[in-house]
């Protein structure tokens, strides 16, 4: 049972992620290797808010086109950009303007010319059919009230044979209703 | 549920490549959660779930190679 309407959920998430600040990289240090983090602007690591390491399981190849759904401050976008090289391309998509701007800034700071950032919804991906080789996502699908729609859009933009590598949180036992009704739990 | 959604949309080769417990300790890393919210969770969740509130997974999948464009 949804506790938040779609617009309400989106507003809570945008507000939370638009205003989040951090001066430590505890999340990034839990999931990424030191040598990976050493290549990135500090801000990309400090604002890593994912729940796993989807790039690590994506088998990215030079020249591939990658879409990072809900790119946040760009940690996975940037690591993917290093992996696919100058012959490849990575598109970071985020609905929160502040996060999209951060990814753009971090890509520039990392001297990555193969990163493009777009504002938009994962449920309405602003890309053509069959235009990407790989879709990444890290702790984002659980924030959507239309997960099946987001997955259908993912399917649409992937080329035949294209791959998804997604990290997210799953429940194996229900959470109390008071937790499910909490905006903090929704956005986190 | 998530795997079922992937299957229903038409993905193939769906694999859970990684699955790890995610508890209160993990949540303290995130600037998204206040100390008050974490205390609230600690009180409301039974002790046996403090180290396993949810699970984090990495899931990989593939679009069928013979899929036509949408």
gemmi code that builds the backbone of each chain (N, CA, C; Angstrom):
import gemmi

chains = {
    "A": [
        ("UNK", (0.853, -1.199, 0.000), (0.000, 0.000, 0.000), (0.886, 1.247, 0.000)),
        ("UNK", (0.713, 2.117, -0.978), (1.551, 3.315, -1.008), (1.105, 4.303, 0.069)),
        ("UNK", (2.092, 4.843, 0.811), (1.769, 5.811, 1.847), (1.912, 7.239, 1.357)),
        ("UNK", (2.524, 7.416, 0.216), (2.729, 8.741, -0.363), (2.260, 8.731, -1.813)),
        ("UNK", (1.562, 9.795, -2.200), (1.211, 9.951, -3.613), (2.502, 10.227, -4.382)),
        ("UNK", (2.456, 9.958, -5.681), (3.665, 10.081, -6.500), (4.278, 11.485, -6.401)),
        ("UNK", (3.428, 12.513, -6.505), (3.944, 13.889, -6.477), (4.547, 14.214, -5.119)),
        ("UNK", (3.895, 13.706, -4.089), (4.365, 13.952, -2.724), (5.721, 13.278, -2.509)),
        ("UNK", (5.804, 12.025, -2.948), (7.051, 11.278, -2.797), (8.175, 11.975, -3.544)),
        ("UNK", (7.880, 12.397, -4.757), (8.910, 13.051, -5.579), (9.381, 14.342, -4.905)),
        ("UNK", (8.451, 15.106, -4.342), (8.819, 16.362, -3.681), (9.709, 16.111, -2.467)),
        ("UNK", (9.366, 15.088, -1.690), (10.176, 14.750, -0.507), (11.580, 14.350, -0.943)),
        ("UNK", (11.666, 13.524, -1.958), (12.968, 13.036, -2.423), (13.793, 14.180, -2.998)),
        ("UNK", (13.179, 15.016, -3.812), (13.928, 16.149, -4.389), (14.419, 17.084, -3.308)),
        ("UNK", (13.581, 17.339, -2.317), (13.980, 18.242, -1.246), (15.129, 17.649, -0.438)),
        ("UNK", (15.008, 16.361, -0.142), (16.046, 15.695, 0.656), (17.382, 15.691, -0.072)),
        ("UNK", (17.361, 15.244, -1.311), (18.615, 15.106, -2.050), (19.141, 16.439, -2.555)),
        ("UNK", (18.257, 17.396, -2.702), (18.711, 18.717, -3.124), (19.447, 19.456, -2.022)),
        ("UNK", (19.160, 19.092, -0.776), (19.754, 19.811, 0.346), (20.774, 18.993, 1.131)),
        ("UNK", (20.986, 17.746, 0.751), (21.914, 16.919, 1.520), (23.337, 17.466, 1.416)),
        ("UNK", (24.036, 17.430, 2.528), (25.428, 17.869, 2.582), (26.224, 16.809, 3.329)),
        ("UNK", (27.490, 16.688, 3.003), (28.321, 15.731, 3.718), (29.772, 16.144, 3.620)),
        ("UNK", (30.514, 15.917, 4.687), (31.956, 16.185, 4.630), (32.746, 14.906, 4.886)),
        ("UNK", (32.064, 13.760, 4.788), (32.793, 12.501, 4.924), (32.303, 11.529, 3.849)),
        ("UNK", (33.134, 10.566, 3.527), (32.838, 9.652, 2.419), (32.564, 8.245, 2.936)),
        ("UNK", (31.845, 8.146, 4.057), (31.653, 6.845, 4.702), (30.933, 5.845, 3.799)),
        ("UNK", (29.943, 6.314, 3.050), (29.213, 5.393, 2.171), (30.120, 4.917, 1.049)),
        ("UNK", (30.807, 5.854, 0.424), (31.702, 5.495, -0.686), (32.790, 4.536, -0.213)),
        ("UNK", (33.350, 4.791, 0.958), (34.428, 3.934, 1.462), (33.930, 2.522, 1.774)),
        ("UNK", (32.638, 2.377, 2.017), (32.089, 1.046, 2.296), (31.944, 0.212, 1.031)),
        ("UNK", (31.757, 0.872, -0.111), (31.436, 0.112, -1.323), (32.519, 0.143, -2.398)),
        ("UNK", (33.374, 1.156, -2.390), (34.324, 1.334, -3.495), (35.756, 1.168, -2.994)),
        ("UNK", (36.617, 0.708, -3.899), (38.014, 0.492, -3.541), (38.739, 1.839, -3.431)),
        ("UNK", (39.760, 1.911, -2.568), (40.505, 3.168, -2.423), (41.052, 3.683, -3.757)),
        ("UNK", (41.495, 2.758, -4.596), (42.070, 3.214, -5.874), (40.998, 3.794, -6.798)),
        ("UNK", (39.769, 3.351, -6.637), (38.668, 3.957, -7.409), (38.386, 5.363, -6.888)),
        ("UNK", (38.309, 5.491, -5.588), (37.982, 6.790, -4.998), (39.087, 7.814, -5.247)),
        ("UNK", (40.303, 7.331, -5.373), (41.432, 8.245, -5.585), (41.330, 8.969, -6.924)),
        ("UNK", (40.578, 8.426, -7.862), (40.452, 9.038, -9.197), (39.381, 10.114, -9.232)),
        ("UNK", (38.583, 10.210, -8.153), (37.373, 11.028, -8.199), (37.536, 12.326, -7.411)),
        ("UNK", (36.827, 13.390, -7.832), (36.752, 14.582, -6.987), (36.150, 14.205, -5.641)),
        ("UNK", (36.659, 14.810, -4.603), (36.232, 14.476, -3.242), (34.709, 14.590, -3.097)),
        ("UNK", (34.126, 15.584, -3.719), (32.681, 15.803, -3.599), (31.855, 14.638, -4.117)),
        ("UNK", (32.342, 13.963, -5.150), (31.600, 12.819, -5.689), (31.574, 11.688, -4.670)),
        ("UNK", (32.672, 11.519, -3.938), (32.719, 10.473, -2.905), (31.912, 10.880, -1.674)),
        ("UNK", (31.995, 12.130, -1.279), (31.305, 12.567, -0.064), (29.795, 12.493, -0.228)),
        ("UNK", (29.314, 12.671, -1.451), (27.865, 12.619, -1.676), (27.425, 11.326, -2.356)),
        ("UNK", (28.237, 10.284, -2.268), (27.805, 8.961, -2.715), (26.759, 8.466, -1.725)),
        ("UNK", (25.578, 8.149, -2.235), (24.469, 7.770, -1.355), (23.849, 6.443, -1.790)),
        ("UNK", (24.594, 5.679, -2.585), (24.076, 4.419, -3.090), (24.147, 3.313, -2.056)),
        ("UNK", (23.786, 2.113, -2.494), (23.709, 0.984, -1.570), (24.513, -0.215, -2.048)),
        ("UNK", (25.332, 0.011, -3.057), (26.155, -1.078, -3.572), (27.117, -0.546, -4.612)),
        ("UNK", (27.630, -1.451, -5.446), (28.625, -1.079, -6.454), (28.214, -1.686, -7.800)),
        ("UNK", (27.209, -1.108, -8.449), (26.753, -1.691, -9.709), (27.786, -1.629, -10.828)),
        ("UNK", (28.641, -0.603, -10.826), (29.684, -0.531, -11.861), (30.593, -1.761, -11.769)),
        ("UNK", (30.830, -2.209, -10.556), (31.694, -3.364, -10.347), (31.156, -4.644, -10.955)),
        ("UNK", (29.872, -4.687, -11.242), (29.258, -5.900, -11.797), (28.790, -5.700, -13.239)),
        ("UNK", (29.098, -4.538, -13.820), (28.538, -4.196, -15.131), (29.389, -4.647, -16.304)),
        ("UNK", (30.636, -5.038, -16.051), (31.551, -5.476, -17.130), (31.595, -4.453, -18.264)),
        ("UNK", (31.793, -3.193, -17.917), (31.805, -2.129, -18.919), (33.013, -2.269, -19.840)),
        ("UNK", (32.774, -2.000, -21.106), (33.809, -2.134, -22.129), (34.077, -0.788, -22.795)),
        ("UNK", (35.300, -0.568, -23.242), (35.584, 0.675, -23.960), (34.611, 0.865, -25.123)),
        ("UNK", (34.181, 2.105, -25.275), (33.296, 2.437, -26.391), (31.814, 2.294, -26.110)),
        ("UNK", (31.458, 1.715, -24.961), (30.026, 1.525, -24.682), (29.337, 2.831, -24.285)),
        ("UNK", (28.030, 2.842, -24.511), (27.178, 3.956, -24.085), (26.430, 3.501, -22.843)),
        ("UNK", (26.550, 4.269, -21.784), (26.010, 3.878, -20.476), (25.054, 4.953, -19.982)),
        ("UNK", (23.968, 4.521, -19.374), (23.040, 5.431, -18.714), (23.057, 5.140, -17.226)),
        ("UNK", (23.275, 6.170, -16.418), (23.236, 6.035, -14.958), (21.926, 6.667, -14.485)),
        ("UNK", (20.987, 5.797, -14.072), (19.670, 6.259, -13.657), (19.711, 6.785, -12.232)),
        ("UNK", (19.380, 8.040, -12.051), (19.454, 8.619, -10.717), (20.904, 8.775, -10.313)),
        ("UNK", (21.654, 9.560, -11.092), (23.118, 9.603, -10.953), (23.587, 10.289, -9.677)),
        ("UNK", (22.709, 11.063, -9.013), (23.136, 11.740, -7.798), (24.303, 12.668, -8.086)),
        ("UNK", (25.317, 12.609, -7.225), (26.488, 13.470, -7.399), (27.518, 12.856, -8.339)),
        ("UNK", (27.211, 11.680, -8.897), (27.987, 11.199, -10.036), (29.026, 10.128, -9.820)),
        ("UNK", (29.101, 9.509, -8.642), (30.204, 8.578, -8.429), (30.203, 7.443, -9.458)),
        ("UNK", (29.040, 6.862, -9.711), (28.987, 5.759, -10.681), (29.127, 6.268, -12.107)),
        ("UNK", (28.570, 7.445, -12.376), (28.710, 8.058, -13.706), (30.180, 8.240, -14.045)),
        ("UNK", (30.937, 8.779, -13.098), (32.352, 9.046, -13.352), (33.145, 7.758, -13.492)),
        ("UNK", (32.896, 6.785, -12.619), (33.622, 5.511, -12.734), (33.292, 4.828, -14.057)),
        ("UNK", (32.033, 4.919, -14.479), (31.664, 4.342, -15.776), (32.376, 5.073, -16.910)),
        ("UNK", (32.493, 6.389, -16.783), (33.161, 7.175, -17.827), (34.627, 6.774, -17.973)),
        ("UNK", (35.286, 6.528, -16.852), (36.673, 6.038, -16.919), (36.710, 4.684, -17.627)),
        ("UNK", (35.728, 3.836, -17.332), (35.745, 2.475, -17.869), (35.489, 2.437, -19.374)),
        ("UNK", (34.590, 3.251, -19.869), (34.257, 3.181, -21.302), (35.185, 4.035, -22.150)),
        ("UNK", (35.940, 4.903, -21.492), (36.957, 5.658, -22.211), (36.404, 6.715, -23.147)),
        ("UNK", (37.309, 7.416, -23.821), (36.892, 8.532, -24.667), (36.038, 8.107, -25.865)),
        ("UNK", (36.096, 6.842, -26.235), (35.264, 6.365, -27.334), (33.860, 6.014, -26.893)),
        ("UNK", (33.618, 6.023, -25.604), (32.307, 5.715, -25.055), (31.630, 6.979, -24.559)),
        ("UNK", (30.480, 6.768, -23.969), (29.708, 7.931, -23.500), (28.901, 7.495, -22.289)),
        ("UNK", (28.795, 8.379, -21.294), (27.963, 8.081, -20.125), (26.977, 9.224, -19.940)),
        ("UNK", (25.732, 8.858, -19.791), (24.677, 9.843, -19.556), (24.216, 9.674, -18.121)),
        ("UNK", (24.344, 10.721, -17.334), (23.819, 10.721, -15.971), (22.454, 11.387, -15.993)),
        ("UNK", (21.460, 10.705, -15.417), (20.100, 11.242, -15.388), (19.682, 11.410, -13.948)),
        ("UNK", (19.199, 12.596, -13.578), (18.704, 12.815, -12.221), (17.583, 13.830, -12.244)),
        ("UNK", (16.589, 13.618, -11.387), (15.449, 14.539, -11.365), (15.710, 15.752, -10.465)),
        ("UNK", (16.780, 15.658, -9.663), (17.077, 16.744, -8.720), (18.109, 17.680, -9.356)),
        ("UNK", (17.728, 18.933, -9.637), (18.659, 19.846, -10.335), (20.006, 19.988, -9.635)),
        ("UNK", (19.951, 20.039, -8.287), (21.210, 20.224, -7.556), (22.155, 19.045, -7.773)),
        ("UNK", (21.616, 17.837, -7.821), (22.444, 16.649, -8.028), (22.960, 16.604, -9.465)),
        ("UNK", (22.108, 16.919, -10.438), (22.559, 16.938, -11.828), (23.720, 17.926, -11.990)),
        ("UNK", (23.591, 19.074, -11.369), (24.644, 20.093, -11.426), (25.938, 19.574, -10.801)),
        ("UNK", (25.799, 18.853, -9.687), (26.989, 18.312, -9.015), (27.704, 17.304, -9.917)),
        ("UNK", (26.948, 16.447, -10.572), (27.583, 15.467, -11.463), (28.321, 16.184, -12.581)),
        ("UNK", (27.690, 17.213, -13.129), (28.340, 17.990, -14.192), (29.654, 18.587, -13.693)),
        ("UNK", (29.623, 19.153, -12.508), (30.822, 19.788, -11.937), (31.903, 18.745, -11.666)),
        ("UNK", (31.503, 17.599, -11.125), (32.483, 16.562, -10.793), (33.084, 15.959, -12.051)),
        ("UNK", (32.298, 15.815, -13.099), (32.846, 15.314, -14.370), (33.874, 16.286, -14.933)),
        ("UNK", (33.566, 17.568, -14.833), (34.516, 18.587, -15.318), (35.783, 18.570, -14.479)),
        ("UNK", (35.621, 18.445, -13.172), (36.788, 18.422, -12.281), (37.662, 17.201, -12.541)),
        ("UNK", (37.049, 16.105, -12.968), (37.787, 14.879, -13.270), (38.282, 14.874, -14.714)),
        ("UNK", (38.022, 15.956, -15.428), (38.485, 16.099, -16.807), (37.886, 15.037, -17.728)),
        ("UNK", (36.642, 14.725, -17.499), (35.962, 13.705, -18.303), (35.084, 14.384, -19.346)),
        ("UNK", (35.436, 14.187, -20.615), (34.687, 14.825, -21.698), (33.590, 13.917, -22.234)),
        ("UNK", (33.501, 12.691, -21.725), (32.528, 11.731, -22.261), (31.304, 11.580, -21.351)),
        ("UNK", (31.057, 12.568, -20.518), (29.902, 12.553, -19.617), (28.918, 13.643, -20.025)),
        ("UNK", (27.662, 13.240, -20.079), (26.576, 14.178, -20.368), (25.562, 14.027, -19.246)),
        ("UNK", (25.052, 15.100, -18.717), (24.093, 15.020, -17.617), (22.762, 15.606, -18.056)),
        ("UNK", (21.696, 14.900, -17.748), (20.358, 15.394, -18.076), (19.495, 15.362, -16.834)),
        ("UNK", (18.611, 16.342, -16.723), (17.590, 16.314, -15.687), (16.385, 15.573, -16.239)),
        ("UNK", (15.830, 14.711, -15.421), (14.645, 13.997, -15.890), (14.273, 12.871, -14.944)),
        ("UNK", (13.187, 12.204, -15.288), (12.632, 11.155, -14.441), (13.034, 9.786, -14.971)),
        ("UNK", (13.286, 8.853, -14.064), (13.608, 7.493, -14.505), (12.371, 6.809, -15.081)),
        ("UNK", (11.198, 7.339, -14.773), (9.965, 6.788, -15.328), (9.640, 7.365, -16.719)),
        ("UNK", (10.408, 8.362, -17.134), (10.219, 8.976, -18.473), (11.598, 9.336, -19.009)),
        ("UNK", (12.380, 8.336, -19.340), (13.797, 8.566, -19.676), (13.880, 9.350, -20.983)),
        ("UNK", (14.564, 10.491, -20.954), (14.626, 11.350, -22.149), (15.682, 10.885, -23.150)),
        ("UNK", (15.567, 9.631, -23.568), (16.497, 9.071, -24.556), (15.692, 8.267, -25.571)),
        ("UNK", (16.289, 8.064, -26.735), (15.616, 7.309, -27.798), (15.612, 5.819, -27.481)),
        ("UNK", (14.724, 5.123, -28.159), (14.683, 3.664, -28.043), (16.044, 3.084, -28.430)),
        ("UNK", (16.412, 2.019, -27.759), (17.585, 1.221, -28.136), (18.829, 2.084, -28.359)),
        ("UNK", (19.084, 2.998, -27.450), (20.203, 3.930, -27.635), (21.357, 3.732, -26.654)),
        ("UNK", (21.222, 2.819, -25.696), (22.315, 2.609, -24.732), (22.663, 1.130, -24.632)),
        ("UNK", (23.920, 0.888, -24.276), (24.391, -0.489, -24.113), (24.176, -1.016, -22.697)),
        ("UNK", (24.297, -0.125, -21.718), (24.239, -0.536, -20.307), (23.475, 0.514, -19.504)),
        ("UNK", (22.631, 0.043, -18.624), (21.975, 0.927, -17.664), (22.464, 0.568, -16.264)),
        ("UNK", (22.884, 1.584, -15.536), (23.280, 1.424, -14.132), (22.248, 2.111, -13.247)),
        ("UNK", (22.148, 1.640, -12.020), (21.326, 2.348, -11.052), (21.775, 1.943, -9.662)),
        ("UNK", (21.787, 2.889, -8.745), (22.328, 2.596, -7.422), (21.473, 3.236, -6.343)),
        ("UNK", (20.626, 2.446, -5.731), (19.786, 2.920, -4.641), (18.719, 3.891, -5.084)),
        ("UNK", (18.237, 3.727, -6.302), (17.304, 4.698, -6.880), (15.925, 4.101, -7.140)),
        ("UNK", (15.870, 2.883, -7.604), (14.575, 2.305, -7.988), (13.628, 2.249, -6.796)),
        ("UNK", (14.189, 2.028, -5.599), (13.319, 1.937, -4.415), (12.665, 3.275, -4.097)),
        ("UNK", (13.179, 4.370, -4.673), (12.584, 5.689, -4.437), (11.392, 5.952, -5.367)),
        ("UNK", (11.208, 5.104, -6.355), (10.153, 5.325, -7.344), (8.840, 4.689, -6.896)),
        ("UNK", (7.747, 5.408, -7.110), (6.427, 4.826, -6.847), (5.910, 4.106, -8.093)),
        ("UNK", (6.676, 4.157, -9.180), (6.279, 3.468, -10.415), (7.465, 2.632, -10.927)),
        ("UNK", (7.837, 1.649, -10.114), (9.045, 0.868, -10.430), (8.895, 0.114, -11.753)),
        ("UNK", (7.738, -0.452, -12.004), (7.550, -1.209, -13.246), (7.667, -0.288, -14.451)),
        ("UNK", (7.164, 0.931, -14.314), (7.288, 1.909, -15.388), (8.769, 2.241, -15.632)),
        ("UNK", (9.514, 2.434, -14.537), (10.947, 2.740, -14.674), (11.678, 1.587, -15.355)),
        ("UNK", (11.309, 0.359, -15.007), (11.955, -0.802, -15.639), (11.552, -0.932, -17.105)),
        ("UNK", (10.307, -0.611, -17.420), (9.870, -0.643, -18.818), (10.641, 0.393, -19.637)),
        ("UNK", (10.859, 1.550, -19.057), (11.657, 2.584, -19.738), (13.107, 2.132, -19.905)),
        ("UNK", (13.630, 1.460, -18.891), (14.985, 0.913, -18.986), (15.065, -0.060, -20.149)),
        ("UNK", (14.107, -0.936, -20.237), (14.047, -1.901, -21.335), (13.984, -1.170, -22.678)),
        ("UNK", (13.199, -0.125, -22.749), (13.015, 0.597, -24.005), (14.323, 1.205, -24.513)),
        ("UNK", (15.075, 1.830, -23.614), (16.264, 2.556, -24.082), (17.458, 1.641, -24.324)),
        ("UNK", (17.412, 0.423, -23.786), (18.512, -0.516, -24.016), (18.473, -1.069, -25.429)),
        ("UNK", (19.642, -1.261, -26.000), (19.733, -1.971, -27.277), (19.464, -3.447, -27.004)),
        ("UNK", (18.988, -4.200, -28.022), (18.865, -5.649, -27.832), (20.191, -6.236, -27.349)),
        ("UNK", (20.124, -7.057, -26.327), (21.343, -7.610, -25.740), (21.969, -6.702, -24.704)),
        ("UNK", (21.414, -5.515, -24.514), (21.950, -4.572, -23.539), (21.774, -5.068, -22.113)),
        ("UNK", (22.547, -4.485, -21.208), (22.639, -5.004, -19.842), (22.194, -3.976, -18.812)),
        ("UNK", (21.725, -4.495, -17.685), (21.414, -3.661, -16.522), (22.274, -4.135, -15.370)),
        ("UNK", (22.796, -3.188, -14.598), (23.421, -3.530, -13.329), (22.866, -2.558, -12.299)),
        ("UNK", (22.106, -3.092, -11.380), (21.336, -2.261, -10.458), (21.598, -2.697, -9.032)),
        ("UNK", (21.810, -1.712, -8.169), (21.916, -2.015, -6.750), (20.752, -1.362, -6.043)),
        ("UNK", (20.114, -2.095, -5.138), (18.978, -1.526, -4.427), (18.727, -2.278, -3.137)),
        ("UNK", (17.734, -1.814, -2.404), (17.393, -2.424, -1.130), (16.126, -3.242, -1.283)),
        ("UNK", (16.114, -4.405, -0.675), (14.914, -5.222, -0.703), (14.520, -5.606, 0.715)),
        ("UNK", (13.226, -5.789, 0.890), (12.696, -6.220, 2.185), (12.471, -7.719, 2.157)),
        ("UNK", (12.872, -8.387, 3.213), (12.487, -9.804, 3.321), (11.443, -9.980, 4.415)),
        ("UNK", (11.253, -8.908, 5.192), (10.268, -8.917, 6.258), (9.689, -7.506, 6.313)),
        ("UNK", (8.393, -7.385, 6.536), (7.750, -6.072, 6.492), (8.332, -5.135, 7.550)),
        ("UNK", (8.320, -3.836, 7.218), (8.691, -2.818, 8.191), (7.427, -2.316, 8.888)),
        ("UNK", (7.545, -1.829, 10.128), (6.363, -1.295, 10.804), (5.756, -0.123, 10.029)),
        ("UNK", (4.465, 0.035, 10.156), (3.770, 1.078, 9.417), (4.323, 2.469, 9.751)),
        ("UNK", (4.676, 2.692, 10.998), (5.216, 4.001, 11.387), (6.503, 4.325, 10.637)),
        ("UNK", (7.262, 3.308, 10.289), (8.478, 3.527, 9.493), (8.090, 3.822, 8.040)),
        ("UNK", (7.160, 3.043, 7.518), (6.756, 3.204, 6.122), (6.116, 4.568, 5.859)),
        ("UNK", (5.526, 5.160, 6.885), (4.873, 6.460, 6.720), (5.851, 7.614, 6.883)),
        ("UNK", (7.080, 7.297, 7.239), (8.057, 8.340, 7.555), (8.702, 8.888, 6.288)),
        ("UNK", (8.662, 10.216, 6.091), (9.362, 10.799, 4.936), (10.856, 10.477, 4.937)),
        ("UNK", (11.450, 10.388, 6.107), (12.891, 10.079, 6.178), (13.159, 8.683, 5.640)),
        ("UNK", (12.262, 7.744, 5.948), (12.441, 6.382, 5.454), (12.201, 6.327, 3.948)),
        ("UNK", (11.266, 7.124, 3.452), (10.991, 7.160, 2.013), (12.216, 7.613, 1.250)),
        ("UNK", (12.828, 8.696, 1.727), (13.917, 9.321, 0.978), (15.254, 8.618, 1.194)),
        ("UNK", (15.334, 7.838, 2.260), (16.611, 7.195, 2.557), (16.775, 5.837, 1.947)),
    ],
    "B": [
        ("UNK", (10.021, -9.684, -5.124), (9.154, -8.744, -5.856), (9.931, -8.036, -6.959)),
        ("UNK", (11.150, -7.587, -6.639), (11.946, -6.862, -7.616), (12.314, -7.774, -8.774)),
        ("UNK", (12.744, -8.985, -8.473), (13.078, -9.946, -9.529), (11.867, -10.211, -10.407)),
        ("UNK", (10.708, -10.299, -9.785), (9.476, -10.553, -10.540), (9.193, -9.393, -11.493)),
        ("UNK", (9.434, -8.174, -11.036), (9.221, -6.995, -11.895), (10.163, -7.050, -13.091)),
        ("UNK", (11.411, -7.422, -12.852), (12.354, -7.552, -13.965), (11.864, -8.616, -14.953)),
        ("UNK", (11.432, -9.719, -14.431), (10.953, -10.811, -15.285), (9.737, -10.362, -16.091)),
        ("UNK", (8.807, -9.698, -15.416), (7.562, -9.281, -16.066), (7.800, -8.280, -17.195)),
        ("UNK", (8.822, -7.478, -17.065), (9.136, -6.487, -18.104), (9.843, -7.135, -19.292)),
        ("UNK", (10.379, -8.342, -19.080), (10.979, -9.071, -20.198), (12.475, -9.257, -20.132)),
        ("UNK", (13.100, -8.885, -19.012), (14.537, -9.087, -18.904), (14.852, -10.577, -18.790)),
        ("UNK", (16.040, -10.918, -19.258), (16.540, -12.291, -19.163), (17.827, -12.307, -18.346)),
        ("UNK", (18.331, -13.494, -18.105), (19.610, -13.672, -17.374), (19.624, -12.816, -16.108)),
        ("UNK", (18.552, -12.876, -15.364), (18.427, -12.076, -14.135), (19.190, -12.787, -13.032)),
        ("UNK", (20.174, -12.094, -12.496), (21.039, -12.709, -11.485), (21.187, -11.752, -10.308)),
        ("UNK", (21.047, -12.270, -9.113), (21.392, -11.489, -7.924), (22.872, -11.742, -7.660)),
        ("UNK", (23.679, -10.783, -8.060), (25.129, -10.975, -8.015), (25.684, -10.780, -6.609)),
        ("UNK", (24.915, -10.081, -5.790), (25.396, -9.791, -4.442), (24.188, -9.541, -3.548)),
        ("UNK", (24.260, -9.967, -2.298), (23.171, -9.761, -1.341), (23.777, -9.622, 0.037)),
        ("UNK", (23.566, -8.450, 0.651), (24.185, -8.234, 1.963), (23.172, -7.634, 2.928)),
        ("UNK", (23.230, -8.010, 4.211), (22.334, -7.385, 5.185), (22.680, -5.907, 5.354)),
        ("UNK", (21.661, -5.138, 5.630), (21.781, -3.678, 5.721), (21.007, -3.271, 6.968)),
        ("UNK", (21.746, -2.884, 8.010), (21.088, -2.600, 9.283), (21.347, -1.195, 9.784)),
        ("UNK", (21.101, -1.018, 11.073), (21.258, 0.310, 11.669), (22.692, 0.817, 11.525)),
        ("UNK", (23.641, -0.067, 11.643), (25.043, 0.334, 11.517), (25.339, 0.939, 10.162)),
        ("UNK", (24.786, 0.321, 9.118), (24.980, 0.834, 7.768), (24.309, 2.200, 7.597)),
        ("UNK", (23.143, 2.369, 8.191), (22.418, 3.637, 8.027), (23.166, 4.823, 8.624)),
        ("UNK", (23.984, 4.577, 9.638), (24.701, 5.706, 10.264), (25.696, 6.357, 9.298)),
        ("UNK", (26.027, 5.675, 8.215), (26.964, 6.260, 7.243), (26.311, 7.374, 6.432)),
        ("UNK", (24.993, 7.340, 6.331), (24.299, 8.217, 5.384), (23.910, 9.551, 6.016)),
        ("UNK", (24.268, 10.662, 5.361), (23.858, 11.982, 5.876), (22.363, 12.233, 5.703)),
        ("UNK", (21.658, 11.294, 5.104), (20.216, 11.426, 4.898), (19.426, 11.241, 6.181)),
        ("UNK", (20.029, 10.594, 7.162), (19.281, 10.225, 8.370), (19.785, 10.988, 9.581)),
        ("UNK", (18.839, 11.589, 10.308), (19.223, 12.280, 11.537), (19.430, 11.277, 12.666)),
        ("UNK", (20.112, 11.775, 13.698), (20.328, 10.945, 14.884), (18.978, 10.564, 15.491)),
        ("UNK", (18.035, 11.494, 15.439), (16.713, 11.241, 16.018), (15.987, 10.133, 15.254)),
        ("UNK", (16.108, 10.155, 13.918), (15.437, 9.115, 13.139), (16.059, 7.750, 13.412)),
        ("UNK", (17.370, 7.712, 13.537), (18.033, 6.435, 13.817), (17.643, 5.912, 15.197)),
        ("UNK", (17.488, 6.819, 16.160), (17.043, 6.396, 17.489), (15.611, 5.859, 17.427)),
        ("UNK", (14.780, 6.522, 16.648), (13.395, 6.079, 16.444), (13.383, 4.664, 15.855)),
        ("UNK", (14.216, 4.422, 14.855), (14.277, 3.092, 14.237), (14.741, 2.055, 15.257)),
        ("UNK", (15.741, 2.431, 16.038), (16.284, 1.488, 17.019), (15.208, 1.089, 18.030)),
        ("UNK", (14.353, 2.036, 18.391), (13.293, 1.738, 19.367), (12.174, 0.925, 18.734)),
        ("UNK", (11.817, 1.234, 17.505), (10.618, 0.618, 16.921), (10.907, -0.751, 16.310)),
        ("UNK", (12.141, -0.990, 15.903), (12.461, -2.277, 15.286), (12.881, -3.266, 16.347)),
        ("UNK", (12.402, -4.509, 16.252), (12.835, -5.511, 17.247), (14.336, -5.749, 17.136)),
        ("UNK", (14.979, -6.063, 18.255), (16.441, -6.206, 18.261), (16.983, -7.167, 17.202)),
        ("UNK", (16.227, -8.226, 16.902), (16.758, -9.210, 15.947), (16.888, -8.628, 14.538)),
        ("UNK", (16.276, -7.468, 14.310), (16.350, -6.867, 12.974), (17.319, -5.698, 12.910)),
        ("UNK", (17.943, -5.367, 14.028), (18.803, -4.176, 14.013), (19.944, -4.300, 13.012)),
        ("UNK", (20.432, -5.508, 12.795), (21.535, -5.678, 11.841), (21.045, -6.112, 10.460)),
        ("UNK", (19.756, -6.320, 10.330), (19.186, -6.763, 9.045), (17.827, -6.106, 8.834)),
        ("UNK", (17.821, -4.776, 8.724), (16.544, -4.087, 8.465), (16.040, -4.453, 7.071)),
        ("UNK", (16.974, -4.414, 6.128), (16.695, -4.749, 4.730), (17.949, -5.451, 4.199)),
        ("UNK", (17.910, -5.779, 2.912), (19.105, -6.321, 2.263), (19.459, -5.438, 1.075)),
        ("UNK", (20.749, -5.209, 0.884), (21.170, -4.535, -0.346), (21.578, -5.613, -1.330)),
        ("UNK", (21.163, -5.428, -2.559), (21.506, -6.405, -3.593), (22.115, -5.687, -4.795)),
        ("UNK", (22.882, -6.446, -5.557), (23.238, -6.011, -6.898), (22.612, -7.036, -7.833)),
        ("UNK", (21.841, -6.544, -8.749), (21.120, -7.401, -9.683), (21.573, -7.052, -11.099)),
        ("UNK", (21.884, -8.076, -11.864), (22.221, -7.840, -13.273), (21.198, -8.567, -14.132)),
        ("UNK", (20.989, -8.042, -15.319), (20.010, -8.642, -16.228), (20.326, -8.181, -17.649)),
        ("UNK", (19.684, -8.814, -18.588), (19.949, -8.485, -19.981), (18.645, -8.361, -20.761)),
        ("UNK", (18.611, -7.406, -21.691), (17.486, -7.310, -22.633), (17.676, -8.418, -23.664)),
        ("UNK", (16.630, -9.116, -24.033), (16.789, -10.193, -25.023), (17.490, -9.692, -26.270)),
        ("UNK", (18.366, -10.524, -26.808), (19.134, -10.117, -27.983), (18.265, -10.006, -29.223)),
        ("UNK", (17.153, -10.722, -29.215), (16.278, -10.670, -30.384), (15.094, -9.735, -30.164)),
        ("UNK", (15.190, -8.865, -29.128), (14.095, -7.927, -28.863), (14.056, -6.889, -29.961)),
        ("UNK", (12.827, -6.534, -30.362), (12.698, -5.431, -31.305), (12.577, -4.161, -30.487)),
        ("UNK", (12.867, -3.034, -31.113), (12.775, -1.760, -30.399), (11.334, -1.537, -29.992)),
        ("UNK", (11.105, -0.880, -28.866), (9.757, -0.601, -28.326), (8.974, 0.373, -29.211)),
    ],
}
model = gemmi.Model(1)
for chain_id, residues in chains.items():
    chain = gemmi.Chain(chain_id)
    for i, (resn, *xyz) in enumerate(residues, 1):
        res = gemmi.Residue()
        res.name, res.seqid = resn, gemmi.SeqId(i, " ")
        for name, pos in zip(("N", "CA", "C"), xyz):
            atom = gemmi.Atom()
            atom.name, atom.element = name, gemmi.Element(name[0])
            atom.pos, atom.b_iso = gemmi.Position(*pos), 0.0
            res.add_atom(atom)
        chain.add_residue(res)
    model.add_chain(chain)
structure = gemmi.Structure()
structure.add_model(model)
structure.setup_entities()
